[in-house]
């Protein structure tokens, strides 16, 4: 990305340098040199006649004026992007770079195929996709859209739309069930060996819905904990125990018979899948097209009972 030495371009460089904490990080993100970032900052300071940043060899910090100017620059740049989006909408099709962050496994298996199909339909649309389980700040890291599964934490300044619900199923290999017997009810799960998903220091319970009441929480005994869902599926196929996994992840194993559903009459817990974007007066057409495409296609990956629901344009 190349910026001319103009006020709007220099504002964009200044905001990026503040967001990322250093000239070097801003230079890397923008595809320019470190000295060029410095030139943009000096251009603004000379034009304004006021220092924006206090800089030492080790760190930089905003001056009081710089902090106020930074906030105004973010507003100006957001309005400029909205104005550009209006022009793109007039052309009648999504275009430009679409930056999306998503969970790694769910993104690779379910989201990326949908977005690739969208890119095939609209040749002027560019995709910049990030797959990982880290929760990012959409504003600071410059993402247009986030895909998140499960409950939503702080949503200040964000709009959310539920686009699908993923079914969680208990499964096991036929060989494991032949050796240990099949559970007959939820209480029976306690005598079986589970392969448990662990994220950070927390071990999530297996959840089973009840009409009008909080979900039942179950955690089988376990010797094996992993933070990778695909490996849990592999170990379940190998007969190491029961696993509680999203149906989209084990679709092929269930179809081939390598895994079978345990407690098939037990209602399956549904985890919501949301798209999130920064609240803006004008939603760019590229974001709207991506959200609509995901809402239309993702339920097909989740199973026939998992319609997306929700208001197509409002907060979820």
N, C-alpha and C positions, 0 to 999 in steps of 0.2 A: 504494500500500500504506500503510495507516494503522496505527500501533502505539499502543495505550494505554500509559500510564506504569506498566507492570508489570515485574516482574523479568525474565521470559523475553523480553518484547518489547525491553526495554532491552539485554539481552544480545545479541540479534540485531543491534541497531543498533551496539553496541560492536564486535562481530566484523566487521561490514561496514565500519566506519570503519577498522579496523586492516588488513583485507584490501586495501582500495582506497587507503589511504594518506592520506585527508583526509576532513574532515567534508563538504566540498562534493561529493566524488565519492560518498560514502555517501548523502547527501541525494538526489542525482540518481538513483541506483540504486534507492532505496527509495520515491521519490515523496513525500518530505517536505521541509521547509525545512531549511536549514543550522542555524539556531538550535534547531530541534526535535531535531536530532542531538545538539547540545551539551547540551540538557536531559536527554536520556536518559543521556548519559555522567555528568553531574553527579548524577543520581538514583542511579546505581550507586555513585559515589564517596562520596556522603553516606551511603548505606545501609551501605556497607562501612567507612567511616571511613578509607579509604586512597586515595591518588591512583593512578589507572590510567595516565594519559598525561601526559607532559611536553609542554606546548604553547607554541609561540612564534608570532609573526606569520607565519613562513615554513614551519615544519615541526612535526611532532608525532612523538613517539617513546614507546614503552612504558616504563613503570617496570619494575623487576625484578618487583614484585608483579603489575603489569599483564600482563606476559608470561605468568606462570604462570596468572593468572586467565583470560586469553584462551584458552589451551589447554584449560582446563577448560570454558569456555563453549562451545567448539566441540564437545566431547563431549556436553554437556548438550543442545545444540540438535540434534545428530544423533540422539540418543535420542528427543527430542521429535518429530522428523520421522518416525522409525521408528514411534513410537506412533500418530501420525496415520495413517500408511500402513496399520497394522493395522486401524484403523477403516474406512478406505476399502476395504480388501480384503473386509471383512465385507459391504459393500454390493454386492459381486459384479461391479463393473465399474470400469475405469480412470476416474479423475477428477482434477481439479486441473491445475495448470500443469506441462507437460513442456517443459523447456529442453534443446534439442539443438544441438550444434555439428557442422558437417560441411564437407567441401571444397566449393567453390563450384559447379563444373560438375557433378560427380558428385551433389552434393546436389540441385541443381535438376532434373537429368534423371532421377535414379533414386530418391533418398531421399524428397524432398518428396511425390511422388505417393503413395508408400506411407503416409506419415504422415497425409496428408490423408484417405485412405481410412479410416484408423483413427479419425480425428476424426469422420468422418461416421457411423461405427458407434457411437461413444460420445459423445453430446452433452455430457456433463459434463467431457470432456477438453479442456484448453486447450493450444495449441501456441505455443511461443516459440522460433523457429528462427533460428540464426545461420549464414550461409553465407560461408565464407572459408577460405583456406589456412593461416592462422595457427594454430599449435598452442596451445591454451588450457589453463590449469590448471582442471580441473573443480571442485575444491574452492574455490579463491579466487574464481572467477568465477561460481560457483553453477549450473553445468550438471548436469543429470541424466544426460546421455548424450552420448558423442562417437562420430562415425563417422570412421574413418581408413582410408586405403588404403595399401598397401605395407607395409614393415617397421615394427615398433613400436619406439620408443625406450624411455626410462625408463618403467616401469609400476608403480613403487612405490605401493602402496595402491590399485591399480586392478584390476578384473576385466575380462578381454577374452574375447569370443566371436567366432569367425570366422563371418560370416553369408553370405559369397559370395566368389567369386574372379573377377576381371575379366580377360578375354582381351585380350592385346596383339597387334595384327596390323599387318603392313607393308602399306601400301596406296598407290595412285597413281591418277591420272586416266588413262583410256584414251588420251587424246591424248599424254600424256607417254610412255607405254610405246610408242606407235606411232612416236614421234620418236626415242627413245633405246633401245628394246628392253627386254625384261623380264629382270630378274635370273634366273639359273638356279640359283644356290646362294648361300650366305652370303658366300663370298669375292667373288662378283660384285657385292655391294652396294657395294664400295669404289669402283667406277668410276661410280657414280650420285650424283646430287645429292640430299642429304637436307634436310628441313625439320626443324630440331632444337628440341626443348623444352629450355629453360634455366630453372632455378629458382635464384634468388640467383646465386652465382658458379659453381655446379656444373652441368656438362652430363652428365646421366645417359646411360650407354651403352644401346644397344638390346640386349636380352637374348633368348637363344634356348636353351631347355632341352636337356640331354643326359641320357640315362638314367644315374642313379647318379653323375653327375659335375657339377662346377660349370657354370653356364650359360656359353655362348659370349657374349662381349661384342663388339659391333660398333658403330662410329661412322662412318657415311658422311662423305665430304667435304661441306662445307656452307658456304653463304654467308649463310643466313638462320637466325637464332635468335629464338625468341619464348618468352614465359612464359605464353602463353594457348593452351590446347589447341584451342578452337573456331576461332581464327584459323589455327592450323596446318592444321586440316581444310579451311578455306576455301582456303588457298593450295595445298593438295594438289589440290583440285577444279580450281583454276585452272591446273594443270599445271606447278607450280613445282618439283616433285620428289617423292621418296618421303617418306612419313611413317609413324611408328610410334605407333599410337594405340589406345586402348581401344575394343573393338568396340561398346560401348553408345553411344559418342559419334558414331560414323559409321554407325549402323544404317540411317538413311534414305538416306544417300549410296550405301551398298553396295546397298541394295534398288533404287534408281533407276538404278544403273549409272554414276553420276557418279564413283564410285571403285570400283576392283576390288582384290581381295586379291592381293598379290604373294607368291611362294613358298608357294602354298596347301598343299603337302605338308610344309612345315616345321612342327614342333610349335610351338604358340603359348605364349608365356610367360604365366603366371598370377600376377597380383598379388592378394594377400589383401585382403579388406575385413573390418574388425573393428568391432564395437561395444565401447565401453569405458564402465565406470561405476565410481563410487567403492565400494570394498569396504564393506559394511554388514551388520549382523546380519540385517536384514530388507529384501529388495529390494522397493521399492514396486511395486504392481500395474501402475501406469502405465508404469514402465520395463520390466517383464517383458513387458507386452503389446506395447510398441514393438519390443523386441528380437525377439520371436517373429514379429511381422508382417514385419520386415525380413528375417529368416532365411527366411521362407516365400516372399516376393515378389521379393527382389533377384536370386536366380539367374535368374529369367526375363528380367531386363534384360541379364544377362551372356552368355547363350548356353546351349545345351543341355548342354554338357560341364562346366559350372562349378557343380557342386553345392556347398553350403556346408560340409558336413562338420562335424566338431568336436562337442564335448560341449555339449548344449543349455543346460546351466546352469553349466558350469565355466570354468576359465581356458583361453584359447586358446594 
